Amino acid sequence: MALSAEVAEIIEHFQWLTEEQSNNLPKDKLEEVGTELADTLIYLVRLADKLDIDLLTAAVNKIELNEQKYPVERAKGSAKKYTEYDK
């Protein structure tokens, strides 16, 4: 639950911004986002530790799965879920 709250605090910084504004945060806002990202990372690492999950291995496995589900030639430029691709 704490992890979810920290992620929500990150979202608050971007919720009403345009993409351009999000990419050009003032230094003070960027530092605030960095602090919230750090909080999120700490909770995530702690949760993985408690569950005995190797986050790096899990991330590599997830990237490989996504590469299979969303091949570049079918997914690039599309917001479709992999189950919506033409068979």
C-alpha positions in Angstrom: 0.0 0.0 0.0 2.9 2.4 0.8 4.3 1.7 -2.7 1.1 2.6 -4.3 1.0 5.9 -2.3 4.5 6.8 -3.4 3.7 6.1 -7.1 0.7 8.4 -6.7 3.0 11.1 -5.4 5.0 10.8 -8.6 1.9 11.0 -10.7 0.8 14.2 -9.0 3.8 16.0 -10.5 2.8 15.2 -14.0 -1.0 14.8 -13.9 -1.9 18.1 -15.5 1.2 18.8 -17.6 1.7 18.5 -21.3 4.3 16.2 -22.7 6.6 19.2 -23.3 6.1 20.5 -19.8 6.8 17.0 -18.4 10.1 16.8 -20.4 11.2 20.3 -19.1 10.6 20.3 -15.4 12.1 23.2 -13.5 15.1 22.2 -11.3 13.2 22.3 -8.1 10.3 20.1 -9.4 12.9 17.7 -10.9 14.5 17.3 -7.5 11.0 16.7 -5.9 10.3 14.0 -8.5 13.7 12.5 -7.8 12.9 12.2 -4.2 9.6 10.5 -4.9 11.3 8.1 -7.3 13.8 7.3 -4.6 11.0 6.6 -2.1 9.3 4.3 -4.7 12.6 2.5 -5.4 13.2 1.9 -1.7 9.8 0.4 -1.1 10.1 -1.7 -4.3 13.5 -3.1 -3.3 12.4 -3.8 0.2 9.3 -5.6 -1.0 11.4 -7.7 -3.4 13.8 -8.5 -0.6 11.0 -9.6 1.7 9.6 -11.9 -1.1 13.1 -13.1 -2.1 12.7 -11.9 -5.6 15.8 -10.9 -7.7 14.5 -7.7 -9.3 17.1 -7.6 -12.0 16.3 -11.1 -13.1 12.6 -10.4 -12.9 13.1 -7.3 -15.1 15.1 -9.1 -17.7 12.5 -11.9 -17.8 9.7 -9.3 -18.2 11.6 -7.5 -21.1 12.0 -10.8 -22.9 8.3 -11.6 -22.4 7.3 -8.2 -23.7 9.6 -8.7 -26.8 7.6 -11.8 -27.6 4.2 -10.3 -26.9 4.9 -7.0 -28.6 7.3 -7.6 -31.6 8.5 -4.3 -33.0 7.1 -4.9 -36.5 3.6 -5.3 -35.0 3.6 -3.0 -32.0 5.6 0.1 -33.0 3.3 3.1 -33.1 0.3 1.1 -31.8 -1.5 1.2 -28.5 -3.1 -2.1 -29.0 -2.8 -4.9 -26.5 -1.1 -8.0 -27.9 -4.4 -9.9 -27.8 -5.8 -7.4 -30.2 -3.3 -8.1 -33.0 -4.6 -9.7 -36.2 -3.8 -13.3 -36.1 
